Amino acid sequence: MKKVILFLVFFMSVFFTSCEEVVEVDLDTAPPKLVIEAAINWRKGTSGAQQTIKLTTTTGYFQDEIPIVSGAVVYVKNNANQQFNFTEVPNSGRYVCNNFRPVINETYTLTVIAKGDTYTASETLKSVTPITTVTQYDAGALAGIVVRAFYNDPADVDNYYLYKYVYSNKITSTYYADEDKFYQGNEFFSVSDDEDLKAGDEIEITHYGISKQYYNYMNILVSIAGSNVGGPFQTPPATVRGNIINTTDKSNFPLGYFSLSEIVSRKYTVK
């Protein structure tokens, strides 16, 4: 009996050792693309003078670090051809402007010159209405506690919104876009989507006024990634083309989007 057991142990060890093999996965690689995170956000009630644009590139799937792009020329011009220069914080890929002048319904043009290519985009700064009240109700076992942030949509104007919810009990933020097609001129609301909310949890709610084309872009982005996109101003999870074009080589388009929004925020503690 001992001999039989020893033979089985030896056979199994040889069998599983012979089945152990290192498999190398050969992933296709593509040249890095420039990623432009250019969200000009004007918080209602502030000057909006300080703004930041970030430049990085795409990288390999298994790479932990996202490469930054230094030494670029970055500026934004308004309708009056006034230029706002964005200066890099040394070796950071972050380009900062301290004298930006936001004007509602003004059209601005972004220019980025990096590694011999010139990238441009134009967009209009859109307004947003204040959040009037935040409420909660219990939707039962299926949806849990639901939080809503109300506002009054302006009449006779087509408005588009981006809603951002940051939860103290979650790592990622959630986003979704909306249009006032079915509630124009009426009171409406954004709504939470965290079914695990409980008393004491904190939520930061932000509403952005956005353009129609940015609304379309965000709908595509969210449909690919889900609402947990990590931020519309970060590297997209797939090749989603934004409004920025490479005027030097149109086939080598960048990733990212140039947007301008007035924003309002409200913090709320779940009861």
VENPENOR-V595832 format. One record per run of one state. SS is the DSSP state (H for helix, E for strand, C for the rest). FROM is the first residue (numbers start at 1). LEN is the number of residues. If there is no record, write none. Layout:
ss from len
SS FROM LEN
SS FROM LEN
This chain:
ss from len
C 1 1
H 2 18
C 20 14
E 34 10
C 44 7
E 51 7
C 58 10
E 68 1
C 69 4
E 73 5
C 78 5
E 83 6
C 89 5
E 94 4
C 98 9
E 107 8
C 115 2
E 117 8
C 125 1
E 126 1
C 127 4
E 131 8
C 139 6
E 145 8
C 153 7
E 160 8
C 168 6
E 174 6
C 180 7
E 187 5
C 192 10
E 202 9
C 211 1
H 212 14
C 226 19
E 245 2
C 247 8
E 255 15
C 270 2
